[in-house]
Amino acid sequence: MMLSRRTLSLAIAGASLAPVVGHAQVTRQLAKPDAEFAEPFTQVSGLRELKDGRLVVIDSRDKIVQLVDFKSGAGTKIGREGSGPGEYAFPRNVFALPGDTSGVYDMLNSRTLVVLPNGKPGDFITTETSSGGGSGGMMRVGGSAPRFTDARGRLYWTGQPFSPPSPGGGPPKTADSVPIVRYDRASKATDTMAYVRVAKNNVVTSGSSGNVSMRVGMANPFQPRDEWAVTPDGRVAVLRSPEYRVEWHGAGGKSEAAPIAYEKLKLTEQHKEQWRESRKQQTSMMITVENGQRSVRTGPPPSDMPDPGNWPEILPPFVDNATFVAPNGMIWVNRTRAANDDTPNFDVIDASGKVAMRVELPKNTRLVGLGNGTVYATRTDADDLQYLQRYRLP
């Protein structure tokens, strides 16, 4: 998107929003981890399991990428903070690339650092292009960071929830849906795979021509919105909400699965208070582009952030960022739950779009990644430090 002179404020969730209800079907319970890494983290925002069981782990609050080895108990820092070779300014998520390499997306530098199998930093993948003129530049923010990859190393992200400013200097217009974009690193080609609906009132704009302020991520956290995921074979799954139905998009076209039944839970005042408390732990990022020069700063959420209002009466089946993909192609969906239920539960969806099984994690843990028959979660201690745990699927 072209930006001349304007400021964007983006709130990035630092903790997952309440999920899951109970189900009539039998649930697989992961009661006890088989390993826990001794050194704590401040905010694990993603990890990737390598073939030998080591992990590339991102601590987004401390802005650190580590190679974690459960066998030896060692954690080795990968690269360093900065904007030069082998550096990153704000690592946000990590994804698998071919040849046991990994990609670490750096939101502030708008590029992906390749991490080699030995844990050393490699080259960069840059998908942004120059604007080709004018004082502004092209950039992606927020939800459009690469989120998934397939076995061929193609990257997938969503487009912006707003349109570029009008030539006359008018503010951007918000959208009710965004495209899922696939980027082929070999051909440099992009394709639109599907569209997903976004929550209402997600973007708030203010200001006038030449100095427009935009806040992204302002929608009510419990408003229905679609989710999506990409399996290793390159199929895109769109999870419609509130219908809770899976649509598959791929080389064979589009197919739809039957809706998945779920218990309709009421949104309570306790849900709202839990979300307000979680918002205090979020990280806010402000990006300013002026005369082609971009500056970025991070910090706590603005004190004047309003309550979103427009609370729905019924919880949707899932909230934002609810999907995880296992190496075997199974999609794990973090389900919404009653406010007094502190046990994370997941629907595990197979290639047909049906729930193959359900998995329950220990109370007060948070899923952060999936491996080959392994599940990785964090527990948080009284000092708000996070400890990485590994579970084995039965």
BELHUGI-V753798 format. One record per run of one state. SS is the DSSP state (alpha for helix, beta for strand, coil for the rest). FROM is the first residue (numbers start at 1). LEN is the number of residues. If there is no record, write none. Layout:
[[SS FROM LEN] [SS FROM LEN]]
This chain:
[[coil 1 1] [beta 2 2] [coil 4 1] [beta 5 8] [coil 13 15] [beta 28 3] [coil 31 4] [beta 35 2] [coil 37 4] [beta 41 1] [coil 42 2] [beta 44 6] [coil 50 5] [beta 55 5] [coil 60 4] [beta 64 6] [coil 70 4] [beta 74 4] [coil 78 2] [beta 80 2] [coil 82 5] [beta 87 2] [coil 89 2] [beta 91 7] [alpha 98 3] [beta 101 6] [coil 107 4] [beta 111 5] [coil 116 5] [beta 121 5] [coil 126 11] [beta 137 2] [coil 139 3] [alpha 142 3] [coil 145 3] [beta 148 2] [coil 150 5] [beta 155 4] [coil 159 3] [beta 162 1] [coil 163 11] [beta 174 1] [coil 175 2] [beta 177 7] [coil 184 6] [beta 190 8] [coil 198 5] [beta 203 6] [coil 209 2] [beta 211 6] [coil 217 10] [beta 227 4] [coil 231 5] [beta 236 5] [coil 241 4] [beta 245 6] [coil 251 2] [beta 253 4] [coil 257 9] [beta 266 1] [coil 267 2] [alpha 269 11] [coil 280 3] [beta 283 8] [coil 291 2] [beta 293 7] [coil 300 14] [beta 314 1] [coil 315 3] [beta 318 8] [coil 326 5] [beta 331 5] [coil 336 7] [beta 343 7] [coil 350 5] [beta 355 9] [coil 364 1] [beta 365 6] [coil 371 3] [beta 374 7] [coil 381 5] [beta 386 7] [coil 393 2]]
